[in-house]
Amino acid sequence: MESTERLKTRANEAVDKGTDVAHETVDKVVHAAHRAADVAGEKGAQIMESQERLVNEWRGFVRDNPMTAIAAAAAVGFVLSRITR
């Protein structure tokens, strides 16, 4: 009976150790996922800022050079119409 108790104790210790390792692994994965989400959020914010800056620059260009902007839009439209035929 004593050897059965020792086996039971060893099995419980092994299960406890496995549980601890599993918890540590899950914690590491969760931490990595949070960090990845933070980085993605930062990059998304940077992209939005870049887009807003670009749109503002183009608005300024169109406001300052309306005829050039119209000519460029017409040229792009003509090229696209030829490509999509």
N, CA, C and O atoms as a GROMACS GRO file, in nm:
protein
  340
    1MET      N    1   0.080  -0.119   0.000
    1MET     CA    2   0.000   0.000   0.000
    1MET      C    3   0.085   0.126   0.000
    1MET      O    4   0.048   0.229  -0.058
    2GLU      N    5   0.198   0.116   0.066
    2GLU     CA    6   0.284   0.232   0.074
    2GLU      C    7   0.336   0.272  -0.064
    2GLU      O    8   0.345   0.390  -0.095
    3SER      N    9   0.369   0.175  -0.145
    3SER     CA   10   0.417   0.207  -0.279
    3SER      C   11   0.306   0.268  -0.364
    3SER      O   12   0.334   0.351  -0.450
    4THR      N   13   0.184   0.230  -0.341
    4THR     CA   14   0.070   0.288  -0.412
    4THR      C   15   0.055   0.435  -0.374
    4THR      O   16   0.028   0.520  -0.460
    5GLU      N   17   0.073   0.465  -0.247
    5GLU     CA   18   0.064   0.604  -0.201
    5GLU      C   19   0.178   0.688  -0.261
    5GLU      O   20   0.157   0.803  -0.301
    6ARG      N   21   0.298   0.628  -0.267
    6ARG     CA   22   0.410   0.700  -0.328
    6ARG      C   23   0.384   0.726  -0.476
    6ARG      O   24   0.413   0.834  -0.526
    7LEU      N   25   0.330   0.628  -0.544
    7LEU     CA   26   0.298   0.647  -0.687
    7LEU      C   27   0.192   0.755  -0.704
    7LEU      O   28   0.198   0.837  -0.796
    8LYS      N   29   0.095   0.754  -0.615
    8LYS     CA   30  -0.011   0.854  -0.620
    8LYS      C   31   0.047   0.993  -0.595
    8LYS      O   32   0.012   1.089  -0.663
    9THR      N   33   0.136   1.002  -0.497
    9THR     CA   34   0.200   1.130  -0.466
    9THR      C   35   0.284   1.178  -0.585
    9THR      O   36   0.277   1.295  -0.622
   10ARG      N   37   0.361   1.089  -0.643
   10ARG     CA   38   0.444   1.125  -0.758
   10ARG      C   39   0.357   1.168  -0.877
   10ARG      O   40   0.389   1.263  -0.947
   11ALA      N   41   0.249   1.097  -0.897
   11ALA     CA   42   0.158   1.132  -1.007
   11ALA      C   43   0.098   1.270  -0.984
   11ALA      O   44   0.089   1.351  -1.077
   12ASN      N   45   0.058   1.297  -0.860
   12ASN     CA   46   0.002   1.429  -0.828
   12ASN      C   47   0.107   1.539  -0.847
   12ASN      O   48   0.076   1.647  -0.898
   13GLU      N   49   0.230   1.511  -0.808
   13GLU     CA   50   0.338   1.608  -0.826
   13GLU      C   51   0.363   1.634  -0.975
   13GLU      O   52   0.383   1.747  -1.017
   14ALA      N   53   0.361   1.527  -1.052
   14ALA     CA   54   0.381   1.541  -1.197
   14ALA      C   55   0.268   1.622  -1.260
   14ALA      O   56   0.292   1.707  -1.346
   15VAL      N   57   0.146   1.596  -1.217
   15VAL     CA   58   0.030   1.671  -1.269
   15VAL      C   59   0.042   1.817  -1.228
   15VAL      O   60   0.017   1.906  -1.309
   16ASP      N   61   0.080   1.842  -1.102
   16ASP     CA   62   0.095   1.980  -1.056
   16ASP      C   63   0.203   2.054  -1.136
   16ASP      O   64   0.185   2.169  -1.176
   17LYS      N   65   0.315   1.985  -1.160
   17LYS     CA   66   0.423   2.046  -1.237
   17LYS      C   67   0.378   2.074  -1.380
   17LYS      O   68   0.405   2.180  -1.435
   18GLY      N   69   0.307   1.977  -1.439
   18GLY     CA   70   0.255   1.997  -1.574
   18GLY      C   71   0.157   2.112  -1.580
   18GLY      O   72   0.157   2.189  -1.676
   19THR      N   73   0.075   2.125  -1.478
   19THR     CA   74  -0.020   2.235  -1.471
   19THR      C   75   0.052   2.368  -1.461
   19THR      O   76   0.015   2.465  -1.527
   20ASP      N   77   0.156   2.373  -1.377
   20ASP     CA   78   0.233   2.496  -1.363
   20ASP      C   79   0.298   2.536  -1.495
   20ASP      O   80   0.296   2.653  -1.534
   21VAL      N   81   0.356   2.439  -1.564
   21VAL     CA   82   0.419   2.466  -1.694
   21VAL      C   83   0.315   2.514  -1.794
   21VAL      O   84   0.340   2.607  -1.871
   22ALA      N   85   0.200   2.452  -1.794
   22ALA     CA   86   0.093   2.492  -1.886
   22ALA      C   87   0.048   2.635  -1.857
   22ALA      O   88   0.027   2.713  -1.949
   23HIS      N   89   0.033   2.669  -1.730
   23HIS     CA   90  -0.007   2.806  -1.692
   23HIS      C   91   0.099   2.907  -1.736
   23HIS      O   92   0.066   3.014  -1.788
   24GLU      N   93   0.226   2.875  -1.715
   24GLU     CA   94   0.333   2.965  -1.757
   24GLU      C   95   0.332   2.984  -1.908
   24GLU      O   96   0.350   3.096  -1.957
   25THR      N   97   0.309   2.877  -1.980
   25THR     CA   98   0.306   2.885  -2.126
   25THR      C   99   0.189   2.971  -2.173
   25THR      O  100   0.204   3.054  -2.262
   26VAL      N  101   0.074   2.949  -2.113
   26VAL     CA  102  -0.044   3.028  -2.149
   26VAL      C  103  -0.019   3.176  -2.118
   26VAL      O  104  -0.055   3.263  -2.197
   27ASP      N  105   0.041   3.204  -2.003
   27ASP     CA  106   0.072   3.342  -1.966
   27ASP      C  107   0.165   3.407  -2.068
   27ASP      O  108   0.147   3.523  -2.105
   28LYS      N  109   0.266   3.332  -2.114
   28LYS     CA  110   0.358   3.385  -2.214
   28LYS      C  111   0.287   3.412  -2.345
   28LYS      O  112   0.311   3.515  -2.409
   29VAL      N  113   0.200   3.321  -2.385
   29VAL     CA  114   0.127   3.339  -2.511
   29VAL      C  115   0.033   3.460  -2.502
   29VAL      O  116   0.023   3.539  -2.596
   30VAL      N  117  -0.034   3.473  -2.390
   30VAL     CA  118  -0.125   3.587  -2.372
   30VAL      C  119  -0.046   3.718  -2.373
   30VAL      O  120  -0.089   3.816  -2.435
   31HIS      N  121   0.068   3.719  -2.306
   31HIS     CA  122   0.152   3.839  -2.306
   31HIS      C  123   0.196   3.874  -2.448
   31HIS      O  124   0.191   3.990  -2.488
   32ALA      N  125   0.239   3.774  -2.523
   32ALA     CA  126   0.283   3.797  -2.661
   32ALA      C  127   0.166   3.847  -2.747
   32ALA      O  128   0.184   3.935  -2.831
   33ALA      N  129   0.049   3.792  -2.726
   33ALA     CA  130  -0.068   3.835  -2.803
   33ALA      C  131  -0.104   3.980  -2.770
   33ALA      O  132  -0.138   4.057  -2.859
   34HIS      N  133  -0.096   4.015  -2.643
   34HIS     CA  134  -0.126   4.154  -2.605
   34HIS      C  135  -0.024   4.249  -2.666
   34HIS      O  136  -0.060   4.357  -2.714
   35ARG      N  137   0.101   4.209  -2.664
   35ARG     CA  138   0.205   4.294  -2.722
   35ARG      C  139   0.184   4.310  -2.873
   35ARG      O  140   0.198   4.419  -2.927
   36ALA      N  141   0.149   4.200  -2.939
   36ALA     CA  142   0.122   4.208  -3.084
   36ALA      C  143   0.002   4.298  -3.112
   36ALA      O  144   0.004   4.376  -3.208
   37ALA      N  145  -0.100   4.289  -3.029
   37ALA     CA  146  -0.217   4.375  -3.047
   37ALA      C  147  -0.180   4.522  -3.024
   37ALA      O  148  -0.229   4.610  -3.095
   38ASP      N  149  -0.095   4.547  -2.925
   38ASP     CA  150  -0.051   4.685  -2.900
   38ASP      C  151   0.027   4.740  -3.019
   38ASP      O  152   0.004   4.853  -3.062
   39VAL      N  153   0.117   4.659  -3.072
   39VAL     CA  154   0.197   4.703  -3.188
   39VAL      C  155   0.106   4.727  -3.308
   39VAL      O  156   0.122   4.826  -3.380
   40ALA      N  157   0.011   4.636  -3.330
   40ALA     CA  158  -0.082   4.652  -3.443
   40ALA      C  159  -0.164   4.780  -3.425
   40ALA      O  160  -0.188   4.852  -3.522
   41GLY      N  161  -0.206   4.808  -3.304
   41GLY     CA  162  -0.282   4.931  -3.278
   41GLY      C  163  -0.198   5.055  -3.304
   41GLY      O  164  -0.247   5.153  -3.360
   42GLU      N  165  -0.072   5.049  -3.263
   42GLU     CA  166   0.018   5.163  -3.287
   42GLU      C  167   0.040   5.184  -3.436
   42GLU      O  168   0.036   5.297  -3.484
   43LYS      N  169   0.062   5.074  -3.509
   43LYS     CA  170   0.083   5.084  -3.653
   43LYS      C  171  -0.043   5.136  -3.722
   43LYS      O  172  -0.035   5.216  -3.815
   44GLY      N  173  -0.159   5.089  -3.677
   44GLY     CA  174  -0.285   5.137  -3.734
   44GLY      C  175  -0.301   5.286  -3.714
   44GLY      O  176  -0.346   5.357  -3.805
   45ALA      N  177  -0.266   5.334  -3.596
   45ALA     CA  178  -0.275   5.477  -3.568
   45ALA      C  179  -0.178   5.555  -3.656
   45ALA      O  180  -0.211   5.663  -3.706
   46GLN      N  181  -0.058   5.501  -3.676
   46GLN     CA  182   0.040   5.567  -3.763
   46GLN      C  183  -0.010   5.573  -3.907
   46GLN      O  184   0.007   5.674  -3.975
   47ILE      N  185  -0.071   5.466  -3.952
   47ILE     CA  186  -0.124   5.463  -4.089
   47ILE      C  187  -0.237   5.565  -4.104
   47ILE      O  188  -0.244   5.636  -4.205
   48MET      N  189  -0.324   5.573  -4.005
   48MET     CA  190  -0.433   5.670  -4.011
   48MET      C  191  -0.379   5.813  -4.014
   48MET      O  192  -0.429   5.898  -4.088
   49GLU      N  193  -0.276   5.840  -3.934
   49GLU     CA  194  -0.215   5.973  -3.933
   49GLU      C  195  -0.152   6.004  -4.069
   49GLU      O  196  -0.164   6.115  -4.120
   50SER      N  197  -0.085   5.906  -4.126
   50SER     CA  198  -0.023   5.925  -4.258
   50SER      C  199  -0.128   5.952  -4.364
   50SER      O  200  -0.111   6.038  -4.450
   51GLN      N  201  -0.237   5.878  -4.358
   51GLN     CA  202  -0.345   5.897  -4.455
   51GLN      C  203  -0.404   6.037  -4.441
   51GLN      O  204  -0.426   6.106  -4.540
   52GLU      N  205  -0.428   6.078  -4.319
   52GLU     CA  206  -0.485   6.211  -4.296
   52GLU      C  207  -0.390   6.321  -4.346
   52GLU      O  208  -0.434   6.418  -4.408
   53ARG      N  209  -0.261   6.304  -4.320
   53ARG     CA  210  -0.162   6.401  -4.365
   53ARG      C  211  -0.158   6.407  -4.518
   53ARG      O  212  -0.152   6.515  -4.577
   54LEU      N  213  -0.162   6.290  -4.583
   54LEU     CA  214  -0.159   6.285  -4.729
   54LEU      C  215  -0.283   6.352  -4.789
   54LEU      O  216  -0.273   6.428  -4.885
   55VAL      N  217  -0.399   6.323  -4.732
   55VAL     CA  218  -0.522   6.385  -4.782
   55VAL      C  219  -0.515   6.537  -4.768
   55VAL      O  220  -0.554   6.610  -4.858
   56ASN      N  221  -0.465   6.583  -4.655
   56ASN     CA  222  -0.454   6.728  -4.634
   56ASN      C  223  -0.356   6.791  -4.733
   56ASN      O  224  -0.379   6.902  -4.782
   57GLU      N  225  -0.246   6.721  -4.762
   57GLU     CA  226  -0.150   6.772  -4.860
   57GLU      C  227  -0.214   6.781  -4.999
   57GLU      O  228  -0.195   6.880  -5.070
   58TRP      N  229  -0.289   6.677  -5.037
   58TRP     CA  230  -0.354   6.678  -5.167
   58TRP      C  231  -0.462   6.786  -5.176
   58TRP      O  232  -0.478   6.850  -5.280
   59ARG      N  233  -0.534   6.805  -5.068
   59ARG     CA  234  -0.634   6.914  -5.067
   59ARG      C  235  -0.567   7.048  -5.090
   59ARG      O  236  -0.615   7.131  -5.166
   60GLY      N  237  -0.455   7.067  -5.022
   60GLY     CA  238  -0.380   7.192  -5.041
   60GLY      C  239  -0.332   7.207  -5.184
   60GLY      O  240  -0.339   7.316  -5.240
   61PHE      N  241  -0.282   7.098  -5.244
   61PHE     CA  242  -0.234   7.102  -5.381
   61PHE      C  243  -0.349   7.138  -5.476
   61PHE      O  244  -0.334   7.221  -5.565
   62VAL      N  245  -0.464   7.072  -5.456
   62VAL     CA  246  -0.579   7.098  -5.544
   62VAL      C  247  -0.627   7.242  -5.527
   62VAL      O  248  -0.663   7.308  -5.625
   63ARG      N  249  -0.629   7.291  -5.405
   63ARG     CA  250  -0.671   7.429  -5.378
   63ARG      C  251  -0.575   7.528  -5.444
   63ARG      O  252  -0.619   7.629  -5.499
   64ASP      N  253  -0.446   7.499  -5.437
   64ASP     CA  254  -0.345   7.591  -5.492
   64ASP      C  255  -0.330   7.578  -5.643
   64ASP      O  256  -0.292   7.675  -5.709
   65ASN      N  257  -0.360   7.460  -5.700
   65ASN     CA  258  -0.342   7.434  -5.843
   65ASN      C  259  -0.465   7.365  -5.901
   65ASN      O  260  -0.456   7.249  -5.941
   66PRO      N  261  -0.578   7.432  -5.907
   66PRO     CA  262  -0.701   7.364  -5.950
   66PRO      C  263  -0.695   7.315  -6.095
   66PRO      O  264  -0.745   7.206  -6.125
   67MET      N  265  -0.637   7.392  -6.184
   67MET     CA  266  -0.633   7.350  -6.324
   67MET      C  267  -0.540   7.228  -6.343
   67MET      O  268  -0.572   7.138  -6.420
   68THR      N  269  -0.430   7.227  -6.274
   68THR     CA  270  -0.338   7.113  -6.282
   68THR      C  271  -0.406   6.988  -6.227
   68THR      O  272  -0.391   6.879  -6.282
   69ALA      N  273  -0.480   7.005  -6.118
   69ALA     CA  274  -0.549   6.891  -6.058
   69ALA      C  275  -0.656   6.836  -6.152
   69ALA      O  276  -0.671   6.715  -6.165
   70ILE      N  277  -0.730   6.924  -6.219
   70ILE     CA  278  -0.833   6.881  -6.313
   70ILE      C  279  -0.768   6.809  -6.432
   70ILE      O  280  -0.818   6.705  -6.476
   71ALA      N  281  -0.660   6.864  -6.483
   71ALA     CA  282  -0.590   6.801  -6.596
   71ALA      C  283  -0.536   6.663  -6.556
   71ALA      O  284  -0.546   6.568  -6.633
   72ALA      N  285  -0.480   6.653  -6.436
   72ALA     CA  286  -0.427   6.525  -6.389
   72ALA      C  287  -0.540   6.424  -6.372
   72ALA      O  288  -0.525   6.307  -6.409
   73ALA      N  289  -0.653   6.467  -6.318
   73ALA     CA  290  -0.767   6.377  -6.299
   73ALA      C  291  -0.820   6.330  -6.435
   73ALA      O  292  -0.855   6.213  -6.450
   74ALA      N  293  -0.826   6.419  -6.531
   74ALA     CA  294  -0.872   6.382  -6.664
   74ALA      C  295  -0.775   6.282  -6.729
   74ALA      O  296  -0.818   6.185  -6.792
   75ALA      N  297  -0.646   6.305  -6.713
   75ALA     CA  298  -0.547   6.214  -6.771
   75ALA      C  299  -0.556   6.076  -6.707
   75ALA      O  300  -0.551   5.974  -6.776
   76VAL      N  301  -0.570   6.073  -6.577
   76VAL     CA  302  -0.582   5.944  -6.507
   76VAL      C  303  -0.710   5.874  -6.550
   76VAL      O  304  -0.710   5.753  -6.574
   77GLY      N  305  -0.819   5.948  -6.561
   77GLY     CA  306  -0.945   5.888  -6.607
   77GLY      C  307  -0.934   5.833  -6.748
   77GLY      O  308  -0.985   5.725  -6.776
   78PHE      N  309  -0.866   5.906  -6.836
   78PHE     CA  310  -0.847   5.858  -6.974
   78PHE      C  311  -0.766   5.730  -6.976
   78PHE      O  312  -0.802   5.634  -7.045
   79VAL      N  313  -0.655   5.728  -6.901
   79VAL     CA  314  -0.570   5.608  -6.897
   79VAL      C  315  -0.648   5.489  -6.840
   79VAL      O  316  -0.641   5.380  -6.896
   80LEU      N  317  -0.720   5.509  -6.733
   80LEU     CA  318  -0.798   5.402  -6.673
   80LEU      C  319  -0.907   5.350  -6.768
   80LEU      O  320  -0.934   5.230  -6.773
   81SER      N  321  -0.969   5.443  -6.843
   81SER     CA  322  -1.071   5.398  -6.938
   81SER      C  323  -1.011   5.313  -7.049
   81SER      O  324  -1.075   5.219  -7.096
   82ARG      N  325  -0.889   5.344  -7.091
   82ARG     CA  326  -0.821   5.264  -7.193
   82ARG      C  327  -0.777   5.128  -7.140
   82ARG      O  328  -0.782   5.028  -7.210
   83ILE      N  329  -0.735   5.126  -7.016
   83ILE     CA  330  -0.689   5.001  -6.955
   83ILE      C  331  -0.805   4.905  -6.931
   83ILE      O  332  -0.790   4.784  -6.950
   84THR      N  333  -0.918   4.956  -6.890
   84THR     CA  334  -1.030   4.870  -6.852
   84THR      C  335  -1.117   4.827  -6.969
   84THR      O  336  -1.215   4.756  -6.948
   85ARG      N  337  -1.084   4.866  -7.088
   85ARG     CA  338  -1.163   4.824  -7.205
   85ARG      C  339  -1.143   4.681  -7.236
   85ARG      O  340  -1.202   4.630  -7.331
   0.00000   0.00000   0.00000
